[in-house]
């Protein structure tokens, strides 16, 4: 583990941030062309919601959407290198619908948009975000040749930056971002290394953890760190996936050494029917923290691992994907159902307790069903959110 010296930080007007995580899963999803609709399901009715037609077009397509941890707003990334914040109509701070009538899509309210200088690599919400605490309402983003930006989710103003430099002392942008579960650390994924920033101390002061010393080395994880996921059981366990099809588990207390390397099938000569054919693009822990799910590009297999015994996968489920798109999947707050989008316009929902692991039901869409999200706002009242891509024209 290498300590990188600090030469001062660039701090905005933002003050302290909350530290208590919000119960429930943070939903994420990605879209790769023309989808402008989200459906919300409550206990009373289903309420269709839609992005404004003026915000997007066939040239400026929507690339990704992520729910706020408290479920009150959406953060969307588009091909014009801008992040847009949308507020849900008819929803209060507690996330409960105040009106659920009407069958036509209701327009989402655009709160603000922030512009990144280059292609957006990744973005993530602060896990303790709550609309009742403005100081905790923020999100981080990474774009090519730029430092990591921390944005205020109320005003859209830049709060601070977290800067990484390469061997030539030039700005290096991380390919993936993730807060730890308590939100006091920001993890940034690079090629063969992770840089860990203290959320409360912006600037260039960080811990650099090398996953593999050299490209020719056979020990450790090589390639670009494409995704990270933290266990919700507060044990400090987190998973790291790379485009080189490697997957490993670490502890926050000692991130310089992997506690387990998951043998991704196919990369070690195992049965081809269980193979991840492409680089890992998404990871998700179950709500109990016992199981880890992994998905890859150009590969329809979603693999379930036991985080306590990582010898071989527990089981696989199949979706339909043959492209390099990053298609997300998500679990419901109980951990029983897994929803996965596919490139053929269908969203498969799997009952993980059922034998055979076949889709329990399928949600048909027009276009690619590559945006899937579940959301739980509060322990007493569970709500579900489903989004999908819909082609225009």
N, C-alpha and C positions, 0 to 999 in steps of 0.2 A: 504494500500500500504506500503510495507516494503522496506527500503533502505538497500542494502547490501554493506558492507564496501569494500574498495579497498585495495589491497596489491601490486599494481603494475601490469603492463601489459607486455605482450610479443609482441613486435612490430618488424615487419620486415622492409625492405627498402622502402615499399610503402609509397607514399606521399598522399596529400589530394585527395579527391574524388569529382566528380562532383555532383551537387545537382539538376540539371534540369531533370525532367522525360522526356522520349521519348514518343511521341504520338503513340497510338496504343495499342493493346492487347499483353501481353506476353503470348505466347503459351506454353502449357506444355502437356506432354504425357508420358504414361508408357507402357513398353512392358515386357512380361513375358516369352519369349522363342523364340529365333532364328530369329527375324525379323531384316533384315538389309537393308531396303529400305525406301527412302523418295522421294516423288514426289513434285516438285515445279511447280507452275502454274503462268505464267506471262501473260501480255496482248497479247504477240505474240504467245507463244507456251507453251506446258508442257514439262519440262525437268526432266527426271528421274535421281535421284541421289542414290548412294549406299554406304554403309559402306564397308570397306575393309574386305574381307573374312578372312584374317589372324588375324584380331583383335578379332573375336568372333568365337564361336563354339557351338555345342549343350551342352557342359559342361559349357562353360562360356557365358551365354546368356545375351542379352541386357535387362536391367531392366527399363531404363527411358531415355528420351531425352527432353531437353528444349532449345528453341530458345533463342539466345541473344536478348535483347531488341531492338538493332538496326538491327537485322536480318542478320548479316553477318557471324555468326558461330553457331555451335550446341554444346551443352554440353551433353554427354552421360554417364550414369552410368551402370556398368555391375556387374555380380555376382562375379567377382574377386576382388571386393572392390576397384575398380579404376574408376576415372573420366577421360574421354577422351574429348579433345577439337578438333572439326573438323571445317575446313574452307570450305566454299562453293566454288567449282571451277567455274571460270568465273563470279564471282560476286565481284563488287567493294564495296567501303565503303558505297555508297548510296544504295546498295542492288539490283541494276538493272542488269539483266543478260547481259553479253557482247557477249555470244554465246548461241544459243538455238537450234543447229542442232544435229542430231543423235537420234536414237531411243533406243539404249542400255543404261542401267544405267551408269552414269558417277561417278567414285569413288570420295568420299569425301577425302580431304586431312587431315591427322592426324597431328595436330600441336604439341600436347604434351599429356602426361597422368600423372596424379597425383595419388598417392596411399594413401588410408586411411587405418588405422590399423585394422578396423573391419567392420562389415556390415554397409552399408550406409543407414541412416534413411531418410535424406532429403537433398536437396540442392536448391539454388535459386540464380538468378542473381541480381546484384545491379541494381535497376531500372533506374538509370541515365546513364547506360553504353552506351558509344559511342566510336567507334573505332578511331575517330578523336581526342579523349582525353584519352591517355593511363592511366592517373591516375584514371579514372572512370571505367576502364575495370577490373572487379573483380567479384568473386562469392563466396558464403559461402556454407559450407557443414557441415553436422553432421553425426557422426558415433558412434557406440556403445562404451561406456567407453572412449570416447575422447572428448576434448573440440571442440567448433565450430571453424572451420578453415576458414580464409579468404585467397583466392588464387588469384594470379595475372593472369589475362586471357591472357596476352601477353607472359609471360615467364614460367608460371606454378609454380613459386616460392611461398612459404608461406609468406604472408604479416604479419599476426598477428593472435591471437587466442582470443576467448571469452569464459571464463571458468565459469562453474556453478558447485556448490558443493552440495552434499546432507547432511543429518543430521550427517553422519559419517565423514564429511569433505573429501569425495571422489568425484572424477570427475563424474558428472551426464550429460549425453548427451540428448539434446532435441529430441523429436520425430518429430517435425515439425519446419520449419523455414519460416519466411516471413519478408521482408523489408516493412516499411511503404511506402506510395506512393512517398514521397520526398526522401527517402533513408537515412535519418539521424538517424533512429532507426532500430534496428534489434530485431524482436520478436521471442522468442523461446518457443515452447510449451512443457510442461511437464504434469505429472499427477496432475490434479486439480489446476494448476497454470501456469502463463506465466512470463517469465523473459524478461525484456526489456533492451537491451544494447544500449548505445550511439555508433553509428558506428565509430565515430572519437576517441573513448576512449576504446581501447581493454583492456582486463584484466578480473577481476572478479567484477568490479564495475557495478552494475545493479539495476534496480527496480524489485522487486518481487511482483507480483499481484496474490493473492489467489482467485481462482474462486469458491472454496468451502472450508470451514474451515476444515472439517473432512469428512471421507468417509461415515459416518452415517448421516451427515447433509442432510436435505431435501432442503436446499436453495443453489442456485448457480449451476454451472456446475461441474459434477463429471466425472471421467474417464480421459483417456489420450487425450490430445489435439492433434487431428489428422491432422487438416488443419486450415488455416487462410486465409482471403482475405480482401483486403483494397479497399474501394470505390474510384474510380478515380475522383470523383467530388471535391476532396481536402477538404471535410468537416471534415475529421478525423474519419469518421465512418469505423469500421471494424467488420468482422464476425468471430466467432470462432465455430468450429465444433469438436465434440469428438466422440470417439468410443462407448460412452454410448448413442448415438443417441440424444444428446442435441445440440442445436444451439441457439446462442445468439448474440446480437449486442452490441458493445461498442463504446465509443468515446476515442480517444487518450488522450484528456485532462483529462479524469476521468475514466481510465480503471478498477478501482476497483469496479465499479457498472455497471451492464448491463442496457442499456436503453430499451432493449426489449428482451424477450425470445420467440423465435419462437416455436410454439407448433408443433413439428415434428409429423405428423399424425402416428398413430399406437402406439406411446409411451404414448398417453393420451386417449386411448380407442375410437379413431375416426374410420371412415370407413376403413376397411382393404384394400379396393381397392386403397386407397391413401397412404398406409403405406410405410415408410422407414423400411425395415426389418432388416437392419444391421447398423453398425456404419458409420457415415458420413466420407467420404474419400476425397471429393473435393468440393470446393466452388468457385463461380465465379460471380462477379458483372457485370452487363451490362455496356457498355461504358458510359451511362448517369449517372450511379450510383443509379438509381431508383429501379432496380430489382436485386434480388439475386437468384442465381440458386444453388441447392444442389444435390449431388449424394451420394450414399452409397454402401457399399459392399454387396454382396449376394442380391442385390435389383436392379431391372431394372427401377425403377422410378426416373426420374429427375424432381425436384419440383421447381417451380418459386414462389418467394415471393415478395411482395411489401415492400420495405424497409421503407416506410412511414406509412404503415398500416399492421402490422404483425399478425393480428388476425388469418387468415387462408390462405393456399396457394391459389395463383391465378389459377394455372393450373398445370397439370403434362404431361410429355411426357414419352414414354416407349422405353427402349432399352432392350437388352437381356443379362442378366448376372446372374449367380447363384453361383459364386465362391467368394472367399475373395480377388480376384485381385483388385487393385486400378486402375480402368478404368477411364481415364480422359475424359472430354468433353470441348468444347470451343465455344466461340461466335465470329462471324466475326466482324470487326471493326465498322460496322454500327449497330450492335446489333440485326439485323433482323434474321440471320440464326444461328442455333445451330447445331454443328456437334458432334455426339456421337458415339464412338466405342462400339462394342459388341463382345462377345466371340464366335459368330458363323461366324466370318469372314466378317461382313458387317459394313459399316460406314453409319449411318443414318444422313441425313441433314434435319432439320426441319425449315420450314418457320414460325416464331413465330407470324407473322401477319395473317396467314391463319386460317380459322375456322377448328376445329377438331384436330389440332396439329398432323396431320399424317406426316410421312416423305415425303418431297417433292421429293427427289430422294435418291437412295441407291447406294453406291459405293462398288462393289464387290471386295473381296480380297481372296487370298489363305491364310489360317491360321486365327488367331484372329485379328479383326479390333480394337485393343485396343490402338492405338496411333492416336490421332487426334489433329491437330494444325492449327490455323489460324495465319497469321502474316500480320502486316501493318507496312511498313518501314517508309513511309513518307506521310503526308497528301495529297500531290498532286498525288501520284501514289500508289494505293493499290495493294498489291500482296497477294496471298493466298498460304498457304502451307498445304499439307496433308501428313501424315505419317501413316504407318500401319505395323503390324507385318506380316511377311511372314515366314512360316516354311521352313527349309532347308532340302533337301533330298527327 
